[in-house]
Amino acid sequence: MSVSAYVDEAVERLRRLSPERQREVMDFASYLLDLETRESERATQEVLDDPELMEDLRLSEEDMAAGRIVSWEEMRDAFEG
């Protein structure tokens, strides 16, 4: 099922609920969004706290600025032989 179909089905089901249940669903959806945000922030902080990874990122930015890059197609072709 496509994302659009899931959204359409969710909206239809939400419309059939009582106003009280609609509020409960919206509260739960807010909770899930907050949880997702916290997980994303935690993952970002893990990257920021890893000195080796941060150095790799800095070096990568230098490589890009100096033109030392290849396209993903070139990488794919090199590994597929």
DSSP file (Angstrom, degrees, kcal/mol; ACC not computed):
  #  RESIDUE AA STRUCTURE BP1 BP2  ACC     N-H-->O    O-->H-N    N-H-->O    O-->H-N    TCO  KAPPA ALPHA  PHI   PSI    X-CA   Y-CA   Z-CA
    1    1 A M              0   0    0      0, 0.0     2,-0.0     0, 0.0     0, 0.0   0.000 360.0 360.0 360.0 138.7    0.0    0.0    0.0
    2    2 A S     >  -     0   0    0      1,-0.1     4,-2.1     4,-0.0     5,-0.2  -0.318 360.0-112.9 -76.2 161.6    1.3    3.4   -0.9
    3    3 A V  H  > S+     0   0    0      1,-0.2     4,-2.6     2,-0.2     5,-0.2   0.909 119.2  54.8 -59.8 -42.2    1.9    6.2    1.7
    4    4 A S  H  > S+     0   0    0      1,-0.2     4,-2.5     2,-0.2    -1,-0.2   0.895 107.1  49.8 -59.7 -40.6   -0.9    8.2    0.2
    5    5 A A  H  > S+     0   0    0      2,-0.2     4,-2.5     1,-0.2    -1,-0.2   0.891 109.7  51.3 -66.5 -39.1   -3.3    5.2    0.6
    6    6 A Y  H  X S+     0   0    0     -4,-2.1     4,-2.7     2,-0.2    -2,-0.2   0.921 111.0  48.4 -61.8 -43.4   -2.3    4.8    4.2
    7    7 A V  H  X S+     0   0    0     -4,-2.6     4,-2.7     2,-0.2     5,-0.2   0.932 111.3  49.6 -63.2 -45.9   -3.0    8.5    4.8
    8    8 A D  H  X S+     0   0    0     -4,-2.5     4,-2.3     1,-0.2    -1,-0.2   0.919 113.1  46.7 -59.4 -43.9   -6.3    8.3    3.1
    9    9 A E  H  X S+     0   0    0     -4,-2.5     4,-2.5     2,-0.2    -1,-0.2   0.904 111.8  50.9 -65.8 -41.0   -7.3    5.3    5.2
   10   10 A A  H  X S+     0   0    0     -4,-2.7     4,-2.6     2,-0.2    -2,-0.2   0.917 110.8  48.6 -62.7 -43.1   -6.1    6.9    8.4
   11   11 A V  H  X S+     0   0    0     -4,-2.7     4,-2.2     2,-0.2    -1,-0.2   0.922 111.5  49.9 -63.0 -44.1   -8.1   10.1    7.7
   12   12 A E  H  X S+     0   0    0     -4,-2.3     4,-1.1    -5,-0.2    -2,-0.2   0.920 113.2  45.8 -62.2 -43.5  -11.2    8.0    6.9
   13   13 A R  H  X S+     0   0    0     -4,-2.5     4,-0.5     1,-0.2     3,-0.4   0.900 110.9  53.4 -66.0 -40.0  -10.9    6.0   10.1
   14   14 A L  H >< S+     0   0    0     -4,-2.6     3,-1.2     1,-0.2    -1,-0.2   0.889 104.4  55.7 -62.1 -39.7  -10.2    9.2   12.1
   15   15 A R  H 3< S+     0   0    0     -4,-2.2    -1,-0.2     1,-0.2    -2,-0.2   0.813 103.5  55.4 -62.9 -30.3  -13.4   10.8   10.8
   16   16 A R  H 3< S+     0   0    0     -4,-1.1    -1,-0.2    -3,-0.4    -2,-0.2   0.588  92.8  91.5 -81.4  -9.6  -15.5    7.8   12.0
   17   17 A L  S << S-     0   0    0     -3,-1.2    -3,-0.0    -4,-0.5     0, 0.0  -0.454  85.9-101.5 -83.8 157.7  -14.2    8.2   15.6
   18   18 A S     >  -     0   0    0     -2,-0.1     4,-2.6     1,-0.1     5,-0.2  -0.339  38.4-105.7 -67.4 158.9  -15.9   10.2   18.3
   19   19 A P  H  > S+     0   0    0      0, 0.0     4,-2.2     0, 0.0     5,-0.2   0.879 122.2  53.7 -55.1 -38.6  -14.4   13.6   19.0
   20   20 A E  H  > S+     0   0    0      1,-0.2     4,-1.8     2,-0.2     5,-0.1   0.932 110.7  45.0 -62.6 -45.3  -12.9   12.2   22.3
   21   21 A R  H  > S+     0   0    0      2,-0.2     4,-2.5     1,-0.2    -1,-0.2   0.858 108.9  57.2 -67.8 -34.7  -11.2    9.3   20.4
   22   22 A Q  H  X S+     0   0    0     -4,-2.6     4,-2.5     1,-0.2    -1,-0.2   0.923 106.5  49.4 -60.3 -43.4  -10.0   11.7   17.7
   23   23 A R  H  X S+     0   0    0     -4,-2.2     4,-2.6     1,-0.2    -2,-0.2   0.900 110.0  51.4 -61.8 -40.1   -8.2   13.7   20.4
   24   24 A E  H  X S+     0   0    0     -4,-1.8     4,-2.3     2,-0.2    -2,-0.2   0.904 110.2  48.7 -63.5 -41.4   -6.7   10.5   21.8
   25   25 A V  H  X S+     0   0    0     -4,-2.5     4,-2.7     2,-0.2    -2,-0.2   0.919 112.3  48.4 -64.1 -42.9   -5.4    9.6   18.3
   26   26 A M  H  X S+     0   0    0     -4,-2.5     4,-2.4     2,-0.2    -2,-0.2   0.882 110.2  51.7 -66.7 -37.8   -4.0   13.0   17.8
   27   27 A D  H  X S+     0   0    0     -4,-2.6     4,-2.2     2,-0.2    -1,-0.2   0.919 111.7  47.2 -62.1 -42.9   -2.3   12.9   21.2
   28   28 A F  H  X S+     0   0    0     -4,-2.3     4,-2.5     2,-0.2    -2,-0.2   0.906 110.6  51.6 -66.5 -40.8   -0.7    9.5   20.4
   29   29 A A  H  X S+     0   0    0     -4,-2.7     4,-2.3     1,-0.2    -1,-0.2   0.906 109.8  50.3 -61.8 -40.5    0.4   10.8   17.0
   30   30 A S  H  X S+     0   0    0     -4,-2.4     4,-2.5     2,-0.2    -2,-0.2   0.909 109.0  51.9 -62.6 -41.8    2.0   13.8   18.7
   31   31 A Y  H  X S+     0   0    0     -4,-2.2     4,-2.5     1,-0.2    -2,-0.2   0.925 109.9  48.7 -59.3 -45.6    3.8   11.4   21.1
   32   32 A L  H  X S+     0   0    0     -4,-2.5     4,-2.5     2,-0.2    -2,-0.2   0.899 111.1  49.9 -63.6 -40.9    5.1    9.4   18.2
   33   33 A L  H  X S+     0   0    0     -4,-2.3     4,-2.3     2,-0.2    -1,-0.2   0.914 111.3  48.7 -63.7 -42.4    6.4   12.5   16.4
   34   34 A D  H  X S+     0   0    0     -4,-2.5     4,-2.6     2,-0.2    -2,-0.2   0.912 111.4  50.3 -62.4 -42.2    8.1   13.7   19.6
   35   35 A L  H  X S+     0   0    0     -4,-2.5     4,-2.4     2,-0.2    -2,-0.2   0.917 110.4  49.3 -61.5 -44.2    9.7   10.2   20.0
   36   36 A E  H  X S+     0   0    0     -4,-2.5     4,-2.2     2,-0.2    -1,-0.2   0.895 111.0  50.3 -62.9 -40.5   10.9   10.2   16.4
   37   37 A T  H  X S+     0   0    0     -4,-2.3     4,-2.7     2,-0.2    -2,-0.2   0.926 110.6  48.9 -63.4 -45.3   12.4   13.7   16.9
   38   38 A R  H  X S+     0   0    0     -4,-2.6     4,-2.4     1,-0.2    -2,-0.2   0.904 111.0  50.3 -62.7 -40.8   14.2   12.6   20.1
   39   39 A E  H  X S+     0   0    0     -4,-2.4     4,-2.2     2,-0.2    -1,-0.2   0.905 111.7  48.1 -63.3 -41.1   15.6    9.5   18.3
   40   40 A S  H  X S+     0   0    0     -4,-2.2     4,-2.3     2,-0.2    -2,-0.2   0.914 111.9  48.9 -65.1 -43.5   16.8   11.7   15.5
   41   41 A E  H  X S+     0   0    0     -4,-2.7     4,-2.4     1,-0.2    -2,-0.2   0.887 110.5  51.5 -64.1 -38.2   18.4   14.2   17.8
   42   42 A R  H  X S+     0   0    0     -4,-2.4     4,-2.1     2,-0.2    -2,-0.2   0.906 110.1  48.9 -64.7 -42.1   20.1   11.3   19.8
   43   43 A A  H  X S+     0   0    0     -4,-2.2     4,-1.7     2,-0.2    -2,-0.2   0.899 111.0  50.4 -65.4 -39.8   21.5    9.9   16.5
   44   44 A T  H  X S+     0   0    0     -4,-2.3     4,-2.4     1,-0.2    -2,-0.2   0.924 109.6  50.7 -62.3 -43.9   22.8   13.3   15.5
   45   45 A Q  H  X S+     0   0    0     -4,-2.4     4,-2.0     1,-0.2    -1,-0.2   0.868 105.3  56.8 -63.7 -36.2   24.4   13.8   18.9
   46   46 A E  H  < S+     0   0    0     -4,-2.1     4,-0.4     2,-0.2    -1,-0.2   0.911 109.3  46.0 -60.3 -41.9   26.1   10.3   18.6
   47   47 A V  H >< S+     0   0    0     -4,-1.7     3,-1.4     1,-0.2     7,-0.3   0.937 112.5  49.8 -64.9 -46.7   27.7   11.5   15.3
   48   48 A L  H 3< S+     0   0    0     -4,-2.4    -1,-0.2     1,-0.3    -2,-0.2   0.800 109.3  53.0 -63.7 -28.5   28.8   14.8   16.8
   49   49 A D  T 3< S+     0   0    0     -4,-2.0    -1,-0.3    -5,-0.2    -2,-0.2   0.499  88.7  88.6 -85.1  -4.0   30.3   13.0   19.8
   50   50 A D    <>  -     0   0    0     -3,-1.4     4,-2.5    -4,-0.4     5,-0.2  -0.815  57.7-170.1 -98.9 100.7   32.4   10.7   17.7
   51   51 A P  H  > S+     0   0    0      0, 0.0     4,-2.2     0, 0.0    -1,-0.2   0.865  85.0  52.0 -61.1 -36.8   35.8   12.5   17.0
   52   52 A E  H  > S+     0   0    0      2,-0.2     4,-2.3     1,-0.2     5,-0.1   0.930 111.8  45.6 -65.5 -44.5   36.9   10.0   14.4
   53   53 A L  H  > S+     0   0    0      2,-0.2     4,-2.4     1,-0.2    -1,-0.2   0.904 111.7  52.1 -65.4 -40.8   33.7   10.3   12.4
   54   54 A M  H  X S+     0   0    0     -4,-2.5     4,-2.3    -7,-0.3    -1,-0.2   0.890 109.6  49.8 -63.4 -38.2   33.8   14.1   12.7
   55   55 A E  H  X S+     0   0    0     -4,-2.2     4,-2.6    -5,-0.2    -1,-0.2   0.911 109.4  51.8 -65.4 -41.5   37.4   14.1   11.3
   56   56 A D  H  X S+     0   0    0     -4,-2.3     4,-2.2     1,-0.2    -2,-0.2   0.908 110.2  49.0 -60.0 -41.7   36.3   11.9    8.5
   57   57 A L  H  X S+     0   0    0     -4,-2.4     4,-2.2     2,-0.2    -1,-0.2   0.909 110.3  50.5 -64.5 -41.8   33.5   14.3    7.6
   58   58 A R  H  X S+     0   0    0     -4,-2.3     4,-1.8     1,-0.2    -2,-0.2   0.926 111.7  47.7 -61.7 -44.9   35.9   17.2    7.7
   59   59 A L  H  X S+     0   0    0     -4,-2.6     4,-2.4     1,-0.2    -1,-0.2   0.871 109.3  54.3 -64.4 -36.8   38.3   15.5    5.4
   60   60 A S  H  X S+     0   0    0     -4,-2.2     4,-2.5     2,-0.2    -1,-0.2   0.905 106.3  51.4 -63.0 -41.3   35.4   14.5    3.1
   61   61 A E  H  X S+     0   0    0     -4,-2.2     4,-2.4     1,-0.2    -1,-0.2   0.888 109.5  50.3 -63.8 -37.9   34.4   18.2    2.9
   62   62 A E  H  X S+     0   0    0     -4,-1.8     4,-1.9     2,-0.2     6,-0.2   0.916 109.7  51.1 -64.5 -42.3   38.0   19.1    2.0
   63   63 A D  H  <>S+     0   0    0     -4,-2.4     5,-2.8     1,-0.2     4,-0.4   0.921 111.1  47.7 -60.3 -44.4   38.0   16.4   -0.7
   64   64 A M  H ><5S+     0   0    0     -4,-2.5     3,-1.2     1,-0.2    -1,-0.2   0.923 111.1  50.4 -63.5 -43.5   34.8   17.7   -2.2
   65   65 A A  H 3<5S+     0   0    0     -4,-2.4    -1,-0.2     1,-0.3    -2,-0.2   0.834 111.7  48.8 -63.4 -32.0   36.1   21.3   -2.2
   66   66 A A  T 3<5S-     0   0    0     -4,-1.9    -1,-0.3    -5,-0.2    -2,-0.2   0.453 118.0-112.3 -87.9  -0.7   39.2   20.2   -3.9
   67   67 A G  T < 5S+     0   0    0     -3,-1.2     2,-1.7    -4,-0.4    -3,-0.2   0.638  70.9 141.1  81.7  13.3   37.3   18.2   -6.6
   68   68 A R      < +     0   0    0     -5,-2.8     2,-0.3    -6,-0.2    -1,-0.2  -0.515  38.8 111.9 -89.1  70.3   38.4   14.8   -5.4
   69   69 A I        -     0   0    0     -2,-1.7     2,-0.3    -5,-0.1    -5,-0.0  -0.931  48.1-158.6-137.2 159.6   35.1   13.2   -5.9
   70   70 A V        -     0   0    0     -2,-0.3     2,-0.0     3,-0.0    -2,-0.0  -0.962  30.4-105.6-133.6 154.9   33.5   10.5   -8.1
   71   71 A S     >  -     0   0    0     -2,-0.3     4,-1.9     1,-0.1     5,-0.1  -0.336  29.0-114.7 -74.7 160.9   29.9   10.0   -8.9
   72   72 A W  H  > S+     0   0    0      1,-0.2     4,-2.8     2,-0.2     5,-0.2   0.825 117.9  59.3 -65.9 -28.9   28.0    7.1   -7.4
   73   73 A E  H  > S+     0   0    0      2,-0.2     4,-2.8     1,-0.2    -1,-0.2   0.913 104.6  49.2 -63.9 -41.8   27.6    5.7  -10.9
   74   74 A E  H  > S+     0   0    0      2,-0.2     4,-2.1     1,-0.2    -2,-0.2   0.902 112.6  47.9 -63.9 -40.3   31.4    5.6  -11.3
   75   75 A M  H  X S+     0   0    0     -4,-1.9     4,-1.9     2,-0.2    -2,-0.2   0.933 112.3  48.8 -64.7 -45.5   31.7    3.8   -7.9
   76   76 A R  H  X S+     0   0    0     -4,-2.8     4,-2.1     1,-0.2     5,-0.2   0.933 112.4  47.8 -59.0 -47.1   29.0    1.3   -8.8
   77   77 A D  H  X S+     0   0    0     -4,-2.8     4,-1.4     1,-0.2    -1,-0.2   0.869 109.2  54.2 -64.5 -36.3   30.7    0.6  -12.1
   78   78 A A  H  < S+     0   0    0     -4,-2.1    -1,-0.2     1,-0.2    -2,-0.2   0.868 115.0  39.7 -65.9 -35.4   34.1    0.2  -10.5
   79   79 A F  H  < S+     0   0    0     -4,-1.9    -2,-0.2     1,-0.2    -1,-0.2   0.737 113.9  51.9 -87.6 -23.6   32.7   -2.4   -8.0
   80   80 A E  H  <        0   0    0     -4,-2.1    -2,-0.2    -5,-0.2    -1,-0.2   0.704 360.0 360.0 -83.8 -20.1   30.4   -4.2  -10.5
   81   81 A G     <        0   0    0     -4,-1.4    -3,-0.1    -5,-0.2    -4,-0.1   0.485 360.0 360.0  69.2 360.0   33.3   -4.7  -12.9
